[in-house]
Amino acid sequence: MGEKNPNSIIVGLFIQSLNEVIDLHTKRVVAGLQSRIPTVIWLVLYAITVLAMAEMGYQTGLAGKRRPLSIPAVALAFSAVMVLIADDHLVHVLSARSTWKTSTGTWSVEAGETIFFRKGAFVLPPHIEENLCILIFFLPDSFVRETVRELAPHLPVISRSPDARDVVIRVNNDVALSTFFDSILAYLANDEQPPEALLKLKAKELLTGILVNPGNQTLSAYLRSLAICDSPSLPAIMEANFCHNLRLEAFAKMCHRSLSSFKREFRQCYGIAPDGSSDVVLNALHKCC
């Protein structure tokens, strides 16, 4: 039938369905077999974590002082290295200073300050201040998209357009955002876990406070851009993170795409198909950037 009527609607629907099945199968293969961090890397990460925690415990014993707030903060910082890659995230520093290294430079955040990181790779410094305490808010694209589209009729007009080079954005904390962080601390101080519906409302409050704040136009422009399409921009993510030596599966996950969809769109954008070698990805991006 395809040979006799290549322009038939039925043939088109069949090919579309076949492509979706192939993409679904690729997702399962990538998730089950390929998107795995080698065991040796996990062992090294765990060893570093244990040694660092032991060193901090030894130092605390010598000093004779315990700081309960620093314990969960440090544990969160070490575990965050493994997950802060596929979602945008906002970091609010409660005490001490936090330093983060990205492809665009090193960023230092003092107590009371807030910084926004777009999805991508970054490195924590080897030294973490003992009394460091931070709040990290993960912002999935789907949730940001839903919130921005819901608030769109009520948002003020901004003149700034999103810039792909703004991978790290400092947040201007006004009264509304400062009050939000204080309220979150009140919830965390309670032994009972807040209801999920309440946490979702608080997350929307955070996004609303950023979107309506005239001092956060750069971040507001980026958040609004996520509502335009249903998937993040592959060129923007690749051009901000191609300097990191990551596998294609990691880049695909960062772009919220299956491996086959990632390869297909990469070829459309850069005119060359990535073959799994970081050198090929690097050369393709160097030619286009």
C-alpha distance (Angstrom), angle and dihedral (degrees) to the residues before:
residue distance angle dihedral
M1 . . .
G2 3.79 . .
E3 3.81 91.4 .
K4 3.80 93.5 48.7
N5 3.81 97.1 42.1
P6 3.83 108.7 21.5
N7 3.83 91.2 164.0
S8 3.79 94.2 52.1
I9 3.82 116.9 131.0
I10 3.81 89.7 -133.6
V11 3.81 91.2 56.0
G12 3.79 90.3 50.0
L13 3.80 92.1 50.5
F14 3.81 90.7 47.8
I15 3.83 92.2 51.8
Q16 3.80 90.9 47.1
S17 3.81 91.5 50.8
L18 3.81 90.7 46.5
N19 3.81 91.1 52.7
E20 3.80 90.7 50.5
V21 3.81 90.8 51.4
I22 3.82 90.3 50.2
D23 3.81 91.3 49.3
L24 3.80 91.1 48.6
H25 3.80 91.4 50.3
T26 3.82 90.2 49.0
K27 3.81 90.3 52.0
R28 3.80 90.4 53.5
V29 3.80 93.1 47.5
V30 3.79 92.7 47.5
A31 3.80 92.8 46.7
G32 3.77 95.2 44.4
L33 3.79 104.3 35.9
Q34 3.78 114.9 10.1
S35 3.82 109.2 32.6
R36 3.75 93.6 72.7
I37 3.77 126.5 119.4
P38 3.83 110.1 -129.5
T39 3.80 114.4 -99.2
V40 3.79 93.0 -120.6
I41 3.83 90.9 59.7
W42 3.81 91.4 51.4
L43 3.82 90.1 49.3
V44 3.80 91.9 50.3
L45 3.81 91.7 47.9
Y46 3.79 92.1 49.9
A47 3.82 91.2 46.1
I48 3.81 92.0 51.3
T49 3.81 90.6 47.5
V50 3.81 93.0 50.4
L51 3.81 93.0 46.5
A52 3.81 93.0 46.9
M53 3.80 92.4 48.1
A54 3.82 90.7 47.4
E55 3.80 91.2 49.9
M56 3.80 91.7 50.3
G57 3.80 90.9 47.9
Y58 3.79 91.0 50.4
Q59 3.81 91.5 48.4
T60 3.81 91.1 48.2
G61 3.82 89.6 51.1
L62 3.80 91.5 52.1
A63 3.81 91.8 48.1
G64 3.80 91.6 48.2
K65 3.79 93.2 -137.9
R66 3.79 131.0 107.2
R67 3.79 124.5 -156.0
P68 3.83 108.2 -165.3
L69 3.81 93.5 -171.3
S70 3.81 92.5 59.5
I71 3.82 94.9 56.0
P72 3.84 99.0 68.1
A73 3.81 90.4 36.9
V74 3.80 93.1 57.2
A75 3.81 92.4 43.5
L76 3.79 89.4 51.4
A77 3.80 91.6 47.8
F78 3.82 93.3 54.1
S79 3.80 93.7 45.4
A80 3.82 91.7 45.0
V81 3.82 90.6 64.9
M82 3.80 87.9 71.1
V83 3.82 98.4 50.0
L84 3.80 110.3 29.8
I85 3.78 96.8 95.9
A86 3.82 112.4 77.3
D87 3.82 100.9 46.3
D88 3.77 136.1 49.1
H89 3.78 112.0 -110.2
L90 3.77 139.6 -169.3
V91 3.82 121.9 -145.5
H92 3.81 123.3 -158.6
V93 3.81 116.4 -171.9
L94 3.80 115.2 -143.0
S95 3.80 99.3 179.2
A96 3.82 139.9 3.2
R97 3.81 120.5 3.1
S98 3.79 131.0 -60.2
T99 3.81 123.7 -155.4
W100 3.81 125.7 -163.9
K101 3.80 129.2 -176.8
T102 3.81 119.6 -150.7
S103 3.80 136.1 165.4
T104 3.82 89.0 -87.1
G105 3.79 97.9 51.1
T106 3.79 144.2 -78.6
W107 3.79 120.2 -45.9
S108 3.79 124.8 -159.9
V109 3.81 120.0 -163.9
E110 3.80 122.3 -167.1
A111 3.80 127.9 -152.3
G112 3.80 111.2 -70.3
E113 3.82 93.2 23.0
T114 3.80 128.0 112.4
I115 3.79 131.4 -152.5
F116 3.81 133.0 -173.1
F117 3.81 123.9 -142.6
R118 3.78 122.8 -163.1
K119 3.79 116.8 -140.7
G120 3.78 111.4 -73.6
A121 3.79 144.8 88.6
F122 3.79 125.4 -54.9
V123 3.79 140.0 161.9
L124 3.79 129.8 -127.0
P125 3.81 115.8 -140.6
P126 3.82 117.2 -105.9
H127 3.81 91.3 -117.9
I128 3.80 120.6 63.7
E129 3.79 119.6 -174.6
E130 3.77 112.7 -111.1
N131 3.82 97.1 -126.2
L132 3.81 95.3 43.0
C133 3.80 113.4 141.4
I134 3.81 122.0 174.4
L135 3.79 141.1 169.5
I136 3.82 117.5 -139.5
F137 3.79 121.9 -164.2
F138 3.81 117.6 -166.7
L139 3.80 113.0 -150.5
P140 3.82 114.0 -164.0
D141 3.80 114.5 -154.7
S142 3.80 91.9 -122.5
F143 3.82 92.1 57.3
V144 3.81 93.4 45.2
R145 3.81 90.4 47.7
E146 3.80 92.1 50.4
T147 3.82 92.8 48.4
V148 3.80 96.3 45.8
R149 3.80 92.6 48.7
E150 3.79 90.3 49.0
L151 3.82 92.6 50.5
A152 3.82 96.8 37.3
P153 3.86 96.6 104.9
H154 3.81 90.6 53.2
L155 3.81 101.1 42.8
P156 3.81 120.4 106.6
V157 3.79 118.7 -114.6
I158 3.80 114.6 -101.8
S159 3.79 127.9 -163.7
R160 3.81 97.7 -151.8
S161 3.80 122.4 96.5
P162 3.81 123.3 -150.7
D163 3.80 115.3 -93.8
A164 3.81 118.8 -149.2
R165 3.81 88.9 -145.1
D166 3.81 92.0 63.6
V167 3.80 96.0 90.4
V168 3.82 91.1 145.6
I169 3.80 120.6 39.8
R170 3.78 126.9 -176.3
V171 3.80 113.7 -134.7
N172 3.79 122.1 -133.3
N173 3.80 105.1 -136.6
D174 3.79 110.9 -147.9
V175 3.82 127.0 175.9
A176 3.82 93.0 -79.9
L177 3.82 94.6 53.2
S178 3.82 93.4 42.5
T179 3.80 89.3 52.0
F180 3.81 89.6 49.2
F181 3.82 93.2 54.9
D182 3.82 90.7 47.7
S183 3.81 90.5 52.3
I184 3.81 91.4 49.9
L185 3.80 90.2 53.8
A186 3.80 89.0 52.4
Y187 3.81 90.3 54.6
L188 3.81 92.3 47.0
A189 3.80 91.2 50.9
N190 3.80 89.3 60.6
D191 3.80 117.4 90.5
E192 3.81 91.7 -138.7
Q193 3.78 119.4 78.9
P194 3.83 112.3 -118.1
P195 3.82 116.0 -114.7
E196 3.79 115.4 -92.5
A197 3.81 91.7 -121.1
L198 3.80 90.1 56.1
L199 3.80 92.6 49.0
K200 3.80 89.9 51.7
L201 3.81 90.0 52.7
K202 3.81 90.3 49.6
A203 3.81 90.5 50.9
K204 3.81 89.5 52.0
E205 3.80 88.5 49.1
L206 3.80 89.1 55.1
L207 3.82 93.1 50.6
T208 3.81 92.0 44.5
G209 3.79 91.4 51.6
I210 3.81 89.9 54.0
L211 3.80 96.5 43.1
V212 3.82 95.8 51.9
N213 3.81 96.3 41.0
P214 3.85 110.0 103.2
G215 3.80 88.8 -153.1
N216 3.82 92.6 62.4
Q217 3.81 100.8 55.8
T218 3.81 93.5 130.7
L219 3.79 92.7 55.4
S220 3.80 92.3 38.6
A221 3.81 90.5 54.5
Y222 3.79 91.2 52.6
L223 3.82 94.1 47.3
R224 3.80 90.9 49.0
S225 3.81 90.5 50.8
L226 3.81 89.4 60.7
A227 3.80 89.7 63.0
I228 3.80 93.1 57.1
C229 3.81 95.6 71.8
D230 3.79 135.5 19.4
S231 3.81 96.2 -120.9
P232 3.82 133.2 42.8
S233 3.79 121.2 -100.2
L234 3.79 110.4 -87.5
P235 3.84 95.3 -158.8
A236 3.81 92.1 49.8
I237 3.80 92.8 51.3
M238 3.80 95.1 42.8
E239 3.80 95.0 47.2
A240 3.81 90.2 50.7
N241 3.81 95.7 47.0
F242 3.82 108.6 26.6
C243 3.83 90.2 104.8
H244 3.81 89.5 69.4
N245 3.79 117.0 87.8
L246 3.80 98.3 -124.4
R247 3.79 131.7 150.8
L248 3.79 119.4 -108.6
E249 3.82 89.0 -110.3
A250 3.80 89.5 59.0
F251 3.81 92.2 49.5
A252 3.82 90.2 48.0
K253 3.80 91.1 51.0
M254 3.79 90.8 48.0
C255 3.83 88.9 52.8
H256 3.84 91.4 47.3
R257 3.79 92.4 -120.7
S258 3.77 137.6 119.7
L259 3.78 115.3 -105.0
S260 3.81 93.3 -107.6
S261 3.83 92.3 47.9
F262 3.81 90.1 47.4
K263 3.81 92.8 52.1
R264 3.80 92.3 46.0
E265 3.83 94.2 49.9
F266 3.81 92.1 42.0
R267 3.80 89.3 56.7
Q268 3.81 90.8 48.4
C269 3.82 91.4 51.3
Y270 3.81 100.9 41.7
G271 3.79 105.4 20.4
I272 3.80 94.3 -121.7
A273 3.79 132.1 85.7
P274 3.83 116.1 -126.4
D275 3.80 110.5 -125.5
G276 3.79 98.4 -165.3
S277 3.80 95.3 -86.0
S278 3.78 116.4 119.5
D279 3.83 88.3 -147.4
V280 3.81 91.1 61.7
V281 3.81 91.3 50.0
L282 3.79 90.9 46.1
N283 3.81 94.3 49.3
A284 3.80 92.6 47.1
L285 3.78 92.2 51.8
H286 3.80 93.2 44.0
K287 3.82 89.6 55.8
C288 3.80 92.5 51.7
C289 3.82 101.4 37.9
